[in-house]
């Protein structure tokens, strides 16, 4: 008998609703994993997400239920208007666009927590204050560039006290996370840019984004330090400690390896796969295959409700996005005559952020821009950079962005308070976006790309 199986505390009984929510989420995870090998099953995974939405809705908090109903209602109503007034068509594959990959990726983190022990002893910290904040900011950013939202749980859980994350720590983690959208090839915005601009050379956008990210991370840490009490400044942050780094590094290694082994697979699916493979291998080596599989079974049947609020909100936001995109794509408005300049591209960045503050997800904003502006040859580098910076800004400031939803729900924070904490650095980013777009435009011309 393994050490982990001895004196296991009795688990409280789980309600039928919670059991259904956990099993429905587990079914969603299986469908998303299957879609790695069978991409056509993405639509099936979308249907599974709608079933999971019902289960997660039943166990979500009252506040989350209200938001879910509003998002779902507006999305469905928008789709109905598009279908009846504008004679739009509802495509079957649109059922595969309800954030099911993202939900499965986030829920899959429960297998890491359920199998891999994370309660490790802390050595005496060698860094505190601004230095510790800089380290935490850069580590969060590094993890996020590959692991996406799973990195928030890894770093946030370490910084949390009794499951609660202070507003300053939440701001530090969320903004450092969102900044990875400026350059990481593993983020959804990069895939979206390639879809709209298939012949684009990403190098100027990536290099400028990396340079901008370094500047922004330093500003994030300095601004965060200025707002802290002496007691908060004494915190060590996320330490450079082998026992704390092996897990994210193992996950990153697994994601990068599978990225080359199965190219073209969306990164959230690769992160989900890593969230299964790494704890499975670790648990098998540590406690044996039978005990590890038993832990996986416990998580699947009762442990996937910990992310029910986030899951319900993400799926509802996906329905809202699908319906909103159907409606806006048919509106009789066009901006095709707007000339592509650094200023017009910067205005697109500002518009994406402002719309995100009003609750419009950046996917919808970019879809509207693509439908209205009809991007012309010569505008690729301008608008690709604008999209990346707008996506990053909306991630840190949008009430319906995945970042804000995940952090506020997971750590019981007020989303508006978190957005307010992120706004000062976001305004700095807005100002920095203009020279960033200008630099990308000049680089693309100098390198003969534009």
C-alpha positions in Angstrom: 0.0 0.0 0.0 1.4 3.4 -1.0 2.1 6.2 1.5 -0.5 8.4 -0.2 -3.2 5.8 0.3 -2.7 5.5 4.0 -5.0 7.4 6.4 -6.8 9.3 3.6 -9.3 11.6 5.2 -12.9 10.8 4.5 -14.3 12.9 1.7 -17.6 14.7 2.2 -20.5 13.4 0.2 -21.0 15.1 -3.2 -24.3 16.3 -4.5 -25.9 14.9 -7.6 -25.6 18.2 -9.3 -21.9 18.4 -8.5 -21.4 14.8 -9.6 -23.1 15.6 -12.9 -21.1 18.8 -13.4 -17.8 16.9 -12.8 -18.7 14.0 -15.1 -19.9 16.4 -17.8 -16.7 18.3 -17.6 -14.7 15.0 -17.7 -16.6 14.1 -20.9 -15.7 17.5 -22.4 -12.1 16.9 -21.6 -12.2 13.5 -23.3 -13.9 15.0 -26.4 -11.2 17.7 -26.6 -8.4 15.2 -26.3 -10.0 13.1 -29.0 -10.2 16.1 -31.3 -6.4 16.3 -31.2 -6.4 13.1 -33.4 -9.8 13.8 -35.1 -10.2 17.5 -35.7 -13.7 17.0 -37.0 -14.7 16.0 -33.4 -14.3 19.7 -32.4 -18.0 20.2 -33.0 -18.7 17.2 -30.8 -16.6 18.8 -28.1 -18.6 22.0 -28.5 -21.8 20.0 -27.9 -20.2 18.4 -24.9 -19.4 22.0 -23.7 -23.1 22.9 -23.8 -23.9 19.9 -21.7 -21.1 20.9 -19.3 -22.6 24.4 -19.2 -25.8 22.9 -17.7 -23.9 21.0 -15.1 -21.6 23.9 -14.1 -24.5 26.3 -14.0 -26.2 24.1 -11.4 -23.2 24.4 -9.0 -22.1 27.9 -9.9 -22.6 30.9 -7.5 -25.7 33.0 -7.8 -23.6 35.9 -9.2 -22.1 33.7 -11.9 -25.5 32.3 -12.8 -26.8 35.8 -13.5 -23.9 36.6 -15.8 -24.1 33.3 -17.5 -27.8 33.8 -18.3 -27.1 37.4 -19.6 -24.3 36.3 -21.8 -26.1 33.2 -23.2 -29.4 35.2 -23.6 -27.7 38.0 -25.6 -25.7 35.5 -27.7 -28.8 33.5 -28.6 -30.9 36.6 -29.3 -28.1 38.0 -31.5 -28.0 34.8 -33.5 -31.8 34.8 -33.8 -31.8 38.3 -35.2 -29.0 37.4 -37.6 -30.9 34.4 -38.8 -34.3 36.0 -39.2 -33.5 39.6 -40.1 -30.3 39.2 -42.2 -31.0 35.7 -43.4 -27.6 34.5 -42.0 -26.8 30.8 -41.9 -26.0 28.8 -38.8 -23.0 26.6 -39.7 -22.6 23.3 -37.8 -19.0 24.1 -37.1 -20.0 27.1 -35.1 -20.9 24.7 -32.3 -17.1 24.1 -32.0 -16.4 27.8 -31.1 -17.8 28.0 -27.6 -14.4 28.1 -25.8 -14.5 24.3 -25.2 -10.7 24.0 -25.6 -10.1 26.7 -23.1 -12.6 25.3 -20.6 -11.1 21.8 -20.9 -7.6 23.2 -20.4 -8.5 25.1 -17.3 -10.5 22.1 -15.8 -7.6 19.8 -16.7 -5.5 21.6 -14.1 -7.5 19.7 -11.4 -5.6 16.6 -12.4 -2.3 18.3 -11.6 -3.6 19.5 -8.2 -5.2 16.1 -7.5 -2.1 14.0 -8.3 1.0 16.1 -7.9 1.7 17.3 -4.3 2.3 21.1 -4.3 2.5 21.6 -0.5 6.3 22.1 -0.3 8.4 23.5 2.4 9.7 27.0 1.8 13.4 27.9 2.4 14.2 31.3 3.7 13.6 33.7 0.8 16.6 35.5 -0.6 14.7 38.2 -2.4 11.8 40.4 -1.2 10.5 43.8 -2.3 10.8 45.1 -5.8 13.3 42.4 -6.8 10.9 39.6 -5.8 8.1 41.3 -7.7 10.3 41.5 -10.8 11.2 37.9 -10.5 7.5 36.9 -10.1 6.4 39.0 -13.0 9.0 37.6 -15.4 8.4 34.0 -14.2 4.7 34.4 -14.6 5.2 35.8 -18.1 7.6 33.0 -19.1 5.2 30.3 -17.9 2.3 32.0 -19.5 4.0 32.2 -22.9 3.5 28.5 -23.3 1.1 27.2 -20.6 -1.5 29.9 -21.1 -4.0 30.1 -18.2 -2.7 27.1 -16.3 0.3 29.3 -15.3 -2.1 31.6 -13.4 -3.1 28.7 -11.2 0.5 27.6 -10.7 1.8 31.0 -9.6 -1.5 32.3 -8.1 -1.9 29.2 -5.9 1.6 29.7 -4.5 1.0 33.4 -3.7 -2.5 32.8 -2.3 -3.2 32.7 1.5 -6.1 30.4 2.4 -7.3 30.3 -1.2 -7.4 34.1 -1.4 -5.1 36.3 -3.5 -4.5 39.9 -2.6 -5.5 42.5 -5.1 -1.9 43.5 -5.7 -0.8 39.9 -6.3 -3.8 39.3 -8.5 -2.9 42.5 -10.5 0.8 41.4 -10.8 -0.1 37.9 -12.0 -2.9 38.8 -14.3 -1.1 41.6 -16.1 2.2 39.7 -16.4 0.1 36.9 -17.9 -1.7 39.0 -20.4 1.5 40.6 -21.7 2.5 37.3 -23.2 0.0 37.9 -26.0 2.4 40.5 -27.4 4.7 37.9 -28.8 4.1 34.3 -27.8 3.4 31.9 -30.8 1.5 29.7 -28.4 -1.4 32.2 -27.9 -4.7 32.2 -29.8 -4.1 35.8 -31.0 -1.1 34.6 -33.1 -3.3 31.9 -34.7 -5.9 34.6 -35.4 -3.4 36.9 -37.0 -2.2 34.1 -39.3 -5.8 33.4 -40.3 -6.4 37.0 -41.3 -2.9 37.5 -42.8 -1.7 34.1 -44.0 1.5 35.5 -45.8 2.6 37.6 -42.8 6.2 37.2 -41.5 5.7 37.2 -37.7 9.3 38.1 -36.9 8.9 41.9 -36.7 5.7 41.6 -34.6 7.3 39.0 -32.3 10.6 40.9 -31.8 8.9 44.2 -31.1 6.4 42.5 -28.8 9.2 40.8 -26.8 11.0 44.2 -26.4 7.7 45.8 -25.4 6.9 43.0 -23.0 10.2 43.5 -21.1 9.5 47.2 -20.6 5.9 46.5 -19.5 6.9 43.8 -17.0 9.4 46.2 -15.4 6.7 48.9 -15.2 4.2 46.3 -13.8 6.6 45.3 -11.0 7.6 48.9 -10.1 4.0 50.2 -10.1 2.9 47.2 -8.0 5.7 47.8 -5.5 4.7 51.4 -5.2 1.1 50.4 -4.1 2.2 47.9 -1.5 2.4 48.2 2.3 5.7 47.3 4.0 4.2 44.0 5.0 3.3 43.1 1.4 6.7 44.2 0.2 8.2 41.6 2.6 6.6 38.8 0.7 9.0 36.6 -1.3 6.8 36.2 -4.4 7.3 33.1 -6.6 10.8 31.8 -5.7 13.5 30.4 -8.1 13.4 27.1 -6.3 13.9 23.7 -8.0 11.1 22.1 -6.2 8.7 24.8 -7.5 10.1 25.1 -11.0 10.1 21.4 -12.0 6.3 21.3 -12.6 5.9 24.3 -14.9 9.1 23.4 -16.7 7.9 19.8 -17.2 4.6 21.1 -18.5 6.4 23.5 -20.8 8.7 20.8 -22.1 5.7 18.5 -22.8 3.8 21.3 -24.6 6.8 22.2 -26.8 7.5 18.5 -27.6 4.0 17.8 -28.6 3.9 21.0 -30.6 6.5 19.6 -32.9 5.1 16.0 -32.8 1.6 17.0 -33.7 1.9 20.4 -35.5 -1.1 22.4 -36.1 -2.8 21.4 -32.9 -4.3 24.3 -30.9 -2.1 25.1 -27.9 -5.0 24.8 -25.3 -5.3 21.1 -26.4 -1.6 20.6 -26.0 -1.6 22.2 -22.5 -4.6 19.9 -21.6 -2.6 16.9 -22.9 0.4 17.9 -20.8 -1.9 18.3 -17.8 -2.7 14.6 -18.2 0.7 13.2 -19.2 2.8 14.9 -16.5 0.8 14.0 -13.4 0.2 10.5 -14.9 4.0 9.9 -15.2 4.8 11.6 -11.9 2.1 9.7 -10.0 3.0 6.3 -11.6 6.7 6.7 -10.6 5.9 8.0 -7.1 2.9 5.8 -6.0 2.3 3.3 -8.8 -0.1 3.2 -11.7 -3.1 1.8 -9.8 -3.0 4.5 -7.1 -2.5 7.2 -9.8 -5.5 6.0 -11.8 -7.6 5.9 -8.7 -6.7 9.6 -8.1 -7.6 10.4 -11.7 -10.9 8.7 -11.2 -11.6 10.7 -8.0 -10.9 13.9 -9.8 -13.0 13.0 -12.8 -16.0 12.0 -10.7 -15.9 14.7 -8.1 -12.9 17.1 -8.5 -13.7 19.0 -11.6 -16.3 21.3 -10.0 -13.6 23.6 -8.6 -13.6 25.5 -11.9 -17.4 25.4 -12.4 -17.8 29.2 -12.2 -15.0 29.9 -14.7 -16.2 27.0 -17.0 -19.8 28.2 -17.1 -18.7 31.8 -17.8 -16.3 30.8 -20.5 -18.8 28.7 -22.3 -21.5 31.4 -22.0 -18.9 33.9 -23.3 -18.4 31.6 -26.3 -22.1 31.5 -27.0 -22.1 35.3 -26.8 -19.2 35.6 -29.2 -20.7 33.3 -31.8 -24.1 35.1 -31.7 -22.4 38.5 -31.6 -20.2 37.7 -34.6 -23.1 36.4 -36.6 -25.0 39.7 -36.0 -22.1 42.2 -36.5 -20.9 40.4 -39.7 -24.2 41.3 -41.3 -24.5 44.9 -40.2 -24.6 47.3 -43.2 -21.6 49.3 -42.1 -18.1 49.5 -43.7 -14.8 51.2 -42.9 -13.1 49.9 -46.0 -12.1 53.4 -47.0 -10.0 54.0 -43.9 -6.3 54.3 -45.2 -3.9 51.9 -43.4 -1.6 54.1 -41.3 0.2 53.8 -37.9 -2.5 56.1 -36.4 -5.4 54.1 -37.8 -3.8 50.8 -36.5 -3.2 52.4 -33.1 -6.9 53.5 -33.1 -7.8 49.8 -33.6 -5.8 48.9 -30.5 -7.6 51.6 -28.5 -11.0 50.5 -29.9 -10.3 46.8 -28.9 -9.5 47.9 -25.3 -12.4 50.3 -25.0 -14.8 47.7 -26.3 -13.4 45.2 -23.8 -14.0 47.6 -21.0 -17.7 47.6 -22.1 -17.8 43.8 -22.0 -17.1 43.0 -25.7 -14.6 40.2 -26.0 -11.5 40.9 -28.1 -12.5 38.0 -30.5 -15.7 39.9 -31.3 -13.9 43.2 -31.6 -11.4 41.8 -34.1 -14.1 40.0 -36.0 -16.0 43.3 -36.3 -12.8 45.0 -37.5 -12.1 42.3 -40.1 -15.7 42.6 -41.4 -15.8 46.4 -41.5 -12.2 47.3 -42.5 -11.6 44.7 -45.2 -7.9 44.6 -44.6 -6.0 45.6 -47.7 -2.5 44.6 -49.0 0.1 46.7 -47.2 -1.9 46.9 -43.9 -0.9 43.4 -42.6 2.0 44.5 -40.3 0.1 47.5 -39.0 -3.1 45.7 -38.1 -1.4 42.5 -36.9 0.6 44.5 -34.3 -2.6 46.4 -33.4 -4.5 43.2 -32.8 -1.7 41.7 -30.6 -1.5 44.8 -28.4 -5.3 45.1 -28.3 -5.6 41.5 -27.3 -3.1 41.9 -24.5 -4.8 45.1 -23.2 -8.2 43.5 -23.3 -6.9 40.5 -21.4 -5.9 42.7 -18.5 -8.9 45.1 -18.5 -11.9 43.3 -20.0 -14.6 42.1 -17.6 -15.3 39.2 -20.0 -11.7 38.4 -20.7 -10.5 35.0 -19.8 -7.9 36.5 -17.5 -10.2 38.6 -15.4 -12.9 35.9 -15.2 -10.4 33.2 -14.2 -8.5 35.2 -11.6 -11.6 36.8 -10.0 -13.6 33.6 -9.8 -10.7 31.4 -8.7 -9.5 33.7 -5.9 -12.8 35.3 -4.9 -11.9 38.8 -6.1 -14.0 41.6 -7.4 -13.4 41.8 -11.1 -14.0 45.5 -11.3 -11.5 46.1 -8.5 -8.9 44.0 -10.4 -9.5 45.9 -13.6 -9.1 49.2 -11.8 -5.7 48.0 -10.4 -4.6 47.1 -13.9 -5.7 50.3 -15.7 -2.7 52.5 -14.9 -0.2 50.1 -16.5 -2.8 49.5 -19.3 -2.7 53.2 -20.1 1.1 53.0 -20.3 0.7 50.1 -22.7 -1.7 52.2 -24.9 0.9 54.9 -25.2 3.6 52.3 -25.9 1.5 50.6 -28.6 1.9 53.6 -31.0 5.7 53.4 -31.3 5.5 49.6 -31.3 3.3 49.7 -34.4 5.6 52.3 -36.0 8.7 50.2 -35.4 7.0 47.1 -36.9 6.0 49.1 -39.9 9.6 50.4 -40.4 11.1 47.0 -39.9 8.7 45.4 -42.4 9.7 48.0 -44.9 13.5 47.8 -44.2 13.4 44.0 -44.5 11.4 44.1 -47.7 8.3 42.4 -46.2 5.7 45.1 -46.7 
